[in-house]
Amino acid sequence: MDTGVGIAAPFGRLLRALRQSRRLTIEELAEASGVSGRAIGDMERGKSRRPHRGTVTALAQGLELDDAAHAELLGAARA
């Protein structure tokens, strides 16, 4: 999936782009992923730049990402 953001973009921008492309609010993603809305907001604003792999996987599942998009999100989290 081409999000138009690119893997070099900060994790938060990529997360926000993916969430918005699915027309989800932070609260809806929190419910779908099990990650708190506050944590998601912090990640999107760049306050939390290096989330744990389990958190990224939970977000990917909540966003219903395919393998390629999940890998892109993981890569952005490691960058």
N, C-alpha and C positions, 0 to 999 in steps of 0.2 A: 504494500500500500504506500503510495507516495503522499505524504502529509504536506509536502511543500515546505517543511521546516528544515529537514536535513539532520543527520546524526550529529553534526558538530554544534548544533544549537543547544543551549542550556536545557537541562532536563525539564525544568518547569515550563518553558515555552512549548516544548514538545508535548508534555502532559496536557497542558491547556488546549493545544490545538487538537489533540486526539479527543479530549472530552467534548469540546465544542463541535467537532465534526460529527459526533454522535448525538448532538443536541441534548446533552446531559448537564444538569446543574451539579455543583459540587456535592450537594446533599444527595442527589440521585446516585452519583458515583460512589459516595461513601456507603450508601446502603447496599449497592451492588457488589462492592469490593470488600467491605468489612474494615476499610481504612477510615479513620475519623475525618470528618469534614475539615476540621482545623488543620490536620496534618496535610491533607490535599491542598488546602489553601496556602499553607506554608511552603509546600513544594513548588506550587505554581508561581509564587512570588519570589522564589529563590532563597527563602530563609532556610530551607532544608534541601541542600544540594546533592547529598549522597545517600539516598534511601537504601535500606537493606534490600537484598535480592528478593526476599519473601514479600516485602511490601510492593515491589515492582511487579512481581508475579500476580499478587492480589489485584493490583490496579489493572493489569493486562486482562485478567479474567473478567473483572467488572466492566471493562471497556469492550469485551468480546473481541480482542485482537487476534489476528492470525499470527502464525509463527514468525513471519518476517517483521511485522510491526512490533511484536513482543521483543524480538531480538534488537530492533532499533531502539526501543524504550530502555532495554537493559544496557545497551551501549551508551546511551546518553547518560544514564545514571552512573556509569563507571567513569565517564569522561571528566 
